[in-house]
Every structure is written in C-alpha cells, then in structure tokens.
Amino acid sequence: MKVAVFIKNNELTSLYETDIHVVIFNIVNNKVMGVENFILEKQNKDSILRWLNHKSIDKVYISGIENGTIQKLELNNIQVKTYEMLKDDKLFNSLALTSHQLRKTS
C-alpha cells in the first residue's frame, strides 16, 4: 500500500495548496518499506488525480476535503483520511517533521 501525506509548513494540508510537500510511504505488512519525497508547486483537481494514479497511491492523508473530491478519489480507488480521521492512525501519529507533531492547517 502507498500512502501520500500532504504537508505545508510542517502541517497537514489540502490537495490543492501551492508548493506542498508530499511524502509517500510504501507500506508492506504494516511496515514502512520505502519513503519518497516530492514538492508539488501548483495543482488542480485533474492534475493531482493523474499524479496520484501515476504514483499508484492507495491512500491520502490531508487536512480536509470537499465531498465531491472525496467521491472522485474513491472512484479511482484512493482512500481519503482527513485530520479528524487520523487521531488513532499509527503511521500518522509516528510522524514528526520538526520537533512538533503534524497538525491541521487552518
């Protein structure tokens, strides 16, 4: 499974911010087997969906999302986890980019 975590300014962010950092975790048998880092400068709904499909992403961790976009991602077999859904997530709770834990962007 591949999980893409969308980050800006050391905080969880949405899909369509500019200059976002995306960390992709390749997870096998509940263990991180690989990590990739990307900077996405400017995205729109179609380009981000193509990018996620090209990278074979199974799940995204983001700050929040509109229902229509959730449905579009789920139709492409990409599961969406927002900040509120991640409170008990083992991978999310293990992440720290600086001395602070990731938090939701306003």
C-alpha positions in Angstrom: 0.0 0.0 0.0 1.2 3.5 -0.8 0.2 6.4 1.5 0.7 10.1 0.4 0.9 12.6 3.2 0.3 16.2 2.1 2.2 18.8 4.2 2.8 22.5 4.1 4.7 24.5 6.7 5.1 21.3 8.8 1.3 20.9 9.0 -1.1 18.6 7.3 -2.7 20.4 4.3 -5.2 20.0 1.5 -4.6 18.6 -2.0 -4.7 22.0 -3.9 -2.3 24.2 -1.9 0.7 25.6 -3.8 4.2 24.4 -3.0 3.2 21.4 -0.9 5.5 18.7 0.3 4.2 15.2 -0.3 5.7 12.2 1.5 4.8 8.8 0.1 5.2 5.8 2.3 5.3 2.4 0.8 3.9 0.0 3.5 4.1 -3.8 3.4 2.8 -5.9 6.2 2.3 -2.8 8.4 6.0 -1.8 8.0 7.3 1.2 6.1 9.5 -0.3 3.3 10.2 2.9 1.4 9.8 6.7 1.5 9.7 9.2 -1.4 9.6 13.0 -1.1 8.1 15.4 -3.6 7.3 19.1 -3.9 4.2 19.9 -5.9 4.1 23.5 -7.0 0.6 24.1 -8.2 -2.2 21.5 -8.6 -5.7 21.4 -9.9 -8.2 18.6 -9.5 -7.3 16.8 -12.7 -3.6 17.1 -12.4 -3.5 15.9 -8.8 -5.7 12.9 -9.6 -3.4 11.9 -12.5 -0.3 12.3 -10.3 -1.8 10.2 -7.5 -2.7 7.5 -10.1 0.7 7.6 -11.7 2.3 7.1 -8.3 -0.1 4.2 -7.5 -1.3 5.9 -4.3 -3.8 3.9 -2.3 -4.5 6.4 0.5 -4.0 10.2 1.1 -3.7 12.0 4.4 -4.9 15.6 4.1 -6.3 18.3 6.4 -9.7 18.3 4.8 -11.6 17.9 1.5 -14.9 18.5 -0.1 -17.4 15.6 -0.7 -17.2 15.8 -4.5 -13.4 15.4 -4.5 -13.6 12.5 -2.0 -16.0 10.7 -4.3 -13.7 11.3 -7.3 -10.7 9.9 -5.4 -12.7 6.9 -4.1 -13.9 6.1 -7.7 -10.2 5.9 -8.5 -9.6 3.5 -5.5 -7.8 6.2 -3.5 -8.9 6.2 0.2 -9.1 9.6 1.9 -8.1 10.2 5.5 -8.6 13.7 6.9 -7.1 15.2 10.1 -10.2 14.2 12.1 -9.9 10.6 11.0 -6.2 10.2 11.8 -6.2 10.6 15.6 -5.7 6.9 16.1 -3.7 6.2 13.0 -0.3 4.6 13.8 1.6 6.0 10.8 0.2 9.5 11.3 1.0 9.6 15.0 4.6 8.5 14.4 5.3 11.4 12.0 7.2 14.5 13.0 8.9 16.9 10.6 10.4 19.1 13.2 10.2 19.0 17.0 6.4 19.4 16.6 3.9 16.8 15.6 2.0 17.4 12.4 -1.2 19.4 12.9 -4.0 20.6 10.7 -3.6 23.8 8.7 -6.2 26.4 9.3 
